[in-house]
Amino acid sequence: MPDEESYELLGFDNVLLPVGDLGEAVGFYERAGFVVGFRFDEGGIALLKAGKETPGILLRAEEAVGRRTPPWPSPRIWLEVPDARAAARGLSAAGIAPLDEVLQGATGWTVEVADPWGNVLGFTDYTKRPELGRRG
């Protein structure tokens, strides 16, 4: 563990996800409910907003990134939503199939999806433990 004088972790800046095609990725994530904060095609990046928080998901075009089909071991990014079951229905209506059925956990419901490059996003709610959620 570093000593206090070396550095301090203040919070998240952005989470970077590699994608094979920036335009296609932006379209996918917009269908999944994300709002684009900015897009810089010349630099191969686009920032997706997550609620009112300043950090977001930064999509970065990488030529070597190929398409993957689930399942695979990978990091997962989970986002809080008011109702994960409603999110699953909305994602399905937008043509984004959940990786599995909506599951109930200790705090509420969860559902996961993957983009065409294998990045996994989870949507979770706190319907069983609202005091732990952002709106609690």
C-alpha positions as CSV (number, residue, x, y, z in Angstrom):
1,M,0.0,0.0,0.0
2,P,1.4,3.4,-0.9
3,D,2.1,5.9,1.8
4,E,-0.1,9.0,2.0
5,E,2.5,11.3,0.4
6,S,2.9,9.3,-2.8
7,Y,-0.7,9.5,-4.1
8,E,-4.3,9.2,-3.1
9,L,-7.1,7.6,-5.1
10,L,-9.8,10.2,-5.5
11,G,-12.3,8.4,-7.7
12,F,-12.9,7.2,-11.2
13,D,-12.0,9.3,-14.2
14,N,-13.3,7.2,-17.1
15,V,-13.5,3.5,-18.0
16,L,-12.0,2.8,-21.4
17,L,-13.6,0.1,-23.7
18,P,-11.9,-1.0,-26.9
19,V,-14.2,-1.3,-29.9
20,G,-13.5,-2.2,-33.5
21,D,-15.7,0.5,-35.2
22,L,-16.5,3.8,-33.4
23,G,-19.6,4.6,-35.4
24,E,-21.1,1.1,-34.9
25,A,-20.2,1.2,-31.2
26,V,-21.8,4.6,-30.7
27,G,-25.0,3.3,-32.3
28,F,-25.0,0.2,-30.1
29,Y,-24.5,2.2,-26.9
30,E,-27.1,4.8,-27.9
31,R,-29.6,1.9,-28.4
32,A,-28.6,0.7,-24.9
33,G,-29.7,4.0,-23.5
34,F,-26.4,5.9,-23.2
35,V,-26.0,9.6,-24.1
36,V,-22.9,10.6,-26.0
37,G,-21.1,13.4,-24.1
38,F,-18.7,14.0,-27.0
39,R,-17.3,12.3,-30.0
40,F,-13.9,12.8,-31.6
41,D,-13.8,10.7,-34.7
42,E,-10.3,11.8,-35.7
43,G,-9.0,10.6,-32.4
44,G,-11.1,7.4,-32.5
45,I,-12.9,8.2,-29.2
46,A,-16.4,8.9,-27.9
47,L,-17.5,9.5,-24.3
48,L,-20.7,8.0,-23.0
49,K,-22.4,9.6,-20.1
50,A,-23.7,7.6,-17.1
51,G,-26.4,9.6,-15.3
52,K,-25.2,12.9,-13.8
53,E,-21.7,11.7,-13.0
54,T,-18.7,13.3,-14.6
55,P,-16.8,10.1,-15.3
56,G,-18.1,8.0,-18.2
57,I,-17.4,5.2,-20.5
58,L,-14.8,6.1,-23.1
59,L,-15.1,4.1,-26.3
60,R,-11.7,3.9,-28.1
61,A,-11.4,2.5,-31.6
62,E,-8.7,-0.2,-31.8
63,E,-7.9,-1.8,-35.2
64,A,-6.9,-5.1,-33.6
65,V,-10.2,-5.6,-31.7
66,G,-12.3,-8.4,-33.2
67,R,-15.8,-9.5,-32.5
68,R,-16.4,-12.0,-29.7
69,T,-19.4,-14.1,-28.8
70,P,-20.3,-14.8,-25.2
71,P,-19.5,-16.3,-22.8
72,W,-15.9,-15.4,-21.9
73,P,-14.1,-14.3,-18.8
74,S,-13.8,-10.5,-18.9
75,P,-14.2,-7.5,-16.6
76,R,-17.7,-6.2,-16.3
77,I,-19.0,-2.7,-15.9
78,W,-22.2,-2.5,-14.0
79,L,-24.5,0.5,-13.9
80,E,-27.3,1.3,-11.5
81,V,-30.8,1.6,-13.1
82,P,-34.2,2.2,-11.3
83,D,-35.5,-1.2,-12.6
84,A,-33.3,-3.9,-14.2
85,R,-36.3,-5.8,-15.4
86,A,-37.5,-2.7,-17.3
87,A,-34.0,-2.2,-18.6
88,A,-33.9,-5.8,-19.9
89,R,-37.2,-5.2,-21.7
90,G,-36.0,-1.9,-23.2
91,L,-32.7,-3.5,-24.3
92,S,-34.5,-6.4,-26.0
93,A,-36.8,-3.9,-27.7
94,A,-33.7,-2.1,-29.0
95,G,-32.4,-5.4,-30.5
96,I,-29.8,-6.0,-27.7
97,A,-30.2,-9.5,-26.3
98,P,-29.4,-10.1,-22.6
99,L,-26.6,-12.6,-22.0
100,D,-28.8,-14.5,-19.6
101,E,-32.2,-14.1,-17.9
102,V,-32.8,-11.3,-15.4
103,L,-31.5,-12.6,-12.1
104,Q,-32.4,-11.6,-8.6
105,G,-29.6,-10.9,-6.2
106,A,-29.2,-9.6,-2.6
107,T,-30.0,-5.9,-3.5
108,G,-32.4,-6.4,-6.4
109,W,-32.4,-7.5,-10.1
110,T,-29.5,-7.6,-12.6
111,V,-29.1,-8.2,-16.3
112,E,-26.0,-8.3,-18.5
113,V,-25.5,-7.5,-22.2
114,A,-22.4,-7.5,-24.4
115,D,-21.4,-5.2,-27.2
116,P,-20.1,-6.8,-30.5
117,W,-16.5,-6.6,-29.2
118,G,-17.1,-8.5,-26.0
119,N,-17.4,-5.7,-23.5
120,V,-19.9,-6.7,-20.9
121,L,-22.3,-4.2,-19.3
122,G,-24.5,-5.1,-16.3
123,F,-27.6,-3.2,-15.3
124,T,-28.6,-3.5,-11.7
125,D,-31.2,-2.1,-9.4
126,Y,-31.6,-1.7,-5.6
127,T,-35.3,-2.6,-5.4
128,K,-34.7,-4.9,-2.5
129,R,-32.3,-2.5,-0.7
130,P,-33.3,1.0,-1.9
131,E,-31.4,2.7,1.0
132,L,-28.2,1.5,-0.7
133,G,-29.1,3.0,-4.1
134,R,-28.5,6.4,-5.5
135,R,-32.2,7.3,-5.0
136,G,-32.4,5.7,-1.5
